[in-house]
Amino acid sequence: MVLSERDNRLIAAIQSGLPLSPRPWAEVGERIGMDEEEVIRRVRALQESGCIKRFGLVVRHHELGYNANAMVVWDVPDERVDAVGDALGRQRCVTLCYRRPRRLPHWPYNLFCMIHGKDRQRVLDYIDQITEELDLQEIPKEVLFSGRRFKQRGARYR
């Protein structure tokens, strides 16, 4: 797909994030000289063509009072990893869950999930709770608490 100048302006306007408002597409359009309907139509076309693959959300959890953050890494048998990943991903306390290849011999873990909490003990309680509820006691895991926060942002294209 060849991008028009209007598409380039639209991408530049949304790549830093959408305005927090009841009608974000209208606000974007106002800034770049398009009406809300055209912005929505162009975004859909960009998605359908594959130029925009997904929209994501960066949650600034520290600002919301969630100061304890842990990545739980699991060494799940390959024949169970899809089912366990689905179950973990449905837990309210899990903010993301994904599978990655093991890096043997030093890194045996193939399933990762992030848990945010107000304090370390609350996060550890969540981990104990989901481990028991999902019957994961026999699956080796490590809990890696964040030590430093780096800047989070979406992709930049223009």
C-alpha positions, 0 to 999 in steps of 0.5 A: 500500500502506498501511503498518501500524505493524509495517511502519513499525517494520521500515522504521525498523529496517533503513534504517540498515543490517542487523546484521553477523551470520549471521542479521541478520533474526533480530536485527532482529526481536528488536529490534522484537518480531517473529520472523525469519520474520515479518521476512522475510515483511514485507520480501518484501511490502514489496519486492513492493509497491514500498515497498522497491525495492532493498537496497544496500551501502555499502562503506567502502573507506578502512577496507579499505585502498583509498585511491586511488579514481577515476571513469573517464568515457568518451565511448562512441559511443551504438551501443556504450555498452551493450556497453562498459558490460556489459564494464566492469561485468564487470571485477573492479576496477570497483565500479560502472558506469553510463550518464548523458546527455552534457552538451554542449558541456562534458561529452561523457562518457556512461559512468562506472565507479568503480575503487578501489585501494590506491594511484594507480599500481595504479588506473592499472594497472587502467585500462590493463589494462581499456582494452587487454583491452576494446580501448577505446584509441580511446575518449576518457576522463578519470580523476578521482581522488577528492580528498575523502571525504564521508559515505556512507549509504543513504536515510532514510524514517522 
